[in-house]
Amino acid sequence: MLLELNQVETFYGSSQALFGIDLQVSKGEVVALMGRNGMGKTTSIRSVFGLTPLRRGKISFMGRDISAMPPYRIARLGLGLVPEGRRCFPNLTVVENLLTSARKGEWTLEAVNELFPRLKERSQQQANTLSGGEQQMLAVGRALMTNPELIVLDEATEGLAPVIRQEIWKAVRELKRRGQSILVVDKTLSELLPVADRCVILERGRTVWQGKPDTLTAELQDQYLGV
Ligand code: ATP
């Protein structure tokens, strides 16, 4: 087991956002974290990374209790985040963005450039001159450069042109093929379900369903994901 959330409860000030999240990701597994808007997906991810600390419950990563660890220590243990809204360093070049986070492992500059050839073409450009899609690729590349045990993608294809979305999904499938463990939030079920080994559905801050994608019936989709 890589990541395990056990009955996690998280608050924003006095307002409770998570009421009991259970979630597991095993090594080599791709887990889709699902649910309608505002059900707690991003807050669950923020809790994992120590960005919105949990108040009750427990989070373990590779057998260590990370519930009360500061974010920089959690990241160092081998968790890579591609946050909603990307957040690259705007005044650094593409290559500088990639190298600032680099740690030894299979994901080198060459490997990331091979995954996203556009980043190679743009390597000397400042990140703030990239298109939204290219910035998203850079955010994925930067997380990979840390050579994470687990990479977490929060809405990585949101708001992007269809052709760029395709490039991101192609990269996700390549990561899976290489055995990378992935926790992924995305609204495009037609792309998400084929790549997922398991789905976890949240509703109002609770885990309400878990199972393989082929057992996620139309009724369940209607009940938990429909608008
Ligand atoms: P989305 O797909 O819209 O990002 P989500 O499933 O990721 O939704 P969260 O963003 O985790 O959901 O939100 C869970 C709950 O926490 C919601 O009720 C939301 O209003 C609340 N919430 C989120 N961020 C904050 C914040 N900074 N302050 C107060 N409440 C917040």
Boltz pocket constraint, residues with backbone or C-beta under 6 A from the ligand:
constraints:
  - pocket:
      binder: B
      contacts: [[A, 12], [A, 15], [A, 16], [A, 17], [A, 35], [A, 36], [A, 37], [A, 38], [A, 39], [A, 40], [A, 41], [A, 42], [A, 43], [A, 44]]
      max_distance: 6.0
